[in-house]
């Protein structure tokens, strides 16, 4: 399965020349309420399945990158961070992942 944008469904790839992801949808958020609405939307779209340990266990990888621009006088500062959601496998046996009936 190729990586795809969670919102658009389009394939994405990492361009090593520019160190950017190509094909991702950029969303501009102007407030905390915008952020919360976006998080709710993403939560509905991500793929989960139940295990013995977690009823909404991630079954796919997801990366969300936030860039925060802060204007201080004539200067513009950029802070960015990523949230990475990865499906766990270190306790696959205990979680009952991949078990057959």
C-alpha positions as CSV (number, residue, x, y, z in Angstrom):
1,X,0.0,0.0,0.0
2,X,1.4,3.4,-1.0
3,X,1.3,6.3,1.5
4,X,-1.6,8.7,0.9
5,X,-3.0,11.9,2.2
6,X,-5.6,11.2,4.8
7,X,-7.9,14.0,3.6
8,X,-7.5,13.9,-0.2
9,X,-6.6,10.2,-0.6
10,X,-3.9,11.1,-3.1
11,X,-0.6,9.3,-3.0
12,X,2.3,11.1,-1.3
13,X,6.1,10.7,-1.4
14,X,9.1,12.3,0.2
15,X,11.3,14.4,-2.1
16,X,14.9,14.0,-0.8
17,X,16.1,17.0,-2.8
18,X,13.8,19.5,-1.1
19,X,13.1,17.5,2.1
20,X,9.4,17.9,1.7
21,X,6.4,15.6,1.2
22,X,4.8,15.9,-2.2
23,X,1.0,15.4,-2.4
24,X,0.0,16.4,1.1
25,X,-2.9,18.8,1.7
26,X,-2.0,21.9,3.6
27,X,-4.7,23.2,5.9
28,X,-4.4,26.7,7.5
29,X,-5.7,26.9,11.0
30,X,-6.3,30.3,12.6
31,X,-7.5,29.4,16.1
32,X,-7.7,26.7,18.7
33,X,-11.2,25.9,17.6
34,X,-10.0,25.4,14.0
35,X,-7.4,23.0,15.4
36,X,-9.9,21.0,17.4
37,X,-12.3,20.7,14.4
38,X,-9.3,19.5,12.3
39,X,-8.3,16.9,14.9
40,X,-11.9,15.6,15.0
41,X,-12.0,15.2,11.2
42,X,-8.7,13.4,11.2
43,X,-9.8,11.1,14.0
44,X,-12.8,10.0,12.0
45,X,-10.7,9.3,8.9
46,X,-7.8,7.3,10.5
47,X,-8.0,3.5,10.3
48,X,-8.4,1.7,13.6
49,X,-9.4,-1.7,14.8
50,X,-10.0,-3.3,18.1
51,X,-7.5,-5.5,19.9
52,X,-7.7,-7.2,23.3
53,X,-5.8,-4.2,24.8
54,X,-7.4,-1.2,22.9
55,X,-10.8,-0.8,21.2
56,X,-9.4,1.9,18.8
57,X,-5.9,0.7,18.1
58,X,-4.2,2.4,15.2
59,X,-3.8,0.1,12.2
60,X,-2.0,2.5,9.9
61,X,0.7,5.1,10.1
62,X,-0.2,8.8,10.3
63,X,1.9,11.9,10.4
64,X,0.6,15.4,11.1
65,X,2.9,18.3,10.9
66,X,2.1,21.6,12.4
67,X,3.8,24.9,11.6
68,X,3.3,27.8,13.8
69,X,4.2,31.2,12.5
70,X,4.8,33.9,15.1
71,X,5.3,37.6,14.1
72,X,7.5,39.6,16.4
73,X,7.9,43.1,15.1
74,X,9.4,42.8,11.6
75,X,10.5,39.2,12.2
76,X,8.6,36.1,11.5
77,X,9.5,33.0,13.5
78,X,8.6,29.5,12.5
79,X,8.1,26.6,15.0
80,X,7.1,23.2,13.8
81,X,6.4,19.8,15.2
82,X,5.0,16.5,14.1
83,X,2.7,14.0,15.6
84,X,3.3,10.5,14.5
85,X,0.7,7.7,15.0
86,X,2.2,4.3,14.4
87,X,0.4,0.9,14.8
88,X,2.0,-1.0,17.7
89,X,3.4,-4.4,17.2
90,X,5.7,-4.8,20.2
91,X,2.9,-6.5,22.1
92,X,1.1,-8.1,19.2
93,X,0.6,-11.4,21.0
94,X,-0.8,-9.9,24.1
95,X,-3.1,-7.6,22.1
96,X,-4.4,-10.4,20.0
97,X,-3.3,-8.8,16.7
98,X,-3.2,-11.2,13.8
99,X,-4.9,-14.1,15.7
100,X,-7.0,-16.5,13.7
101,X,-10.2,-18.0,15.1
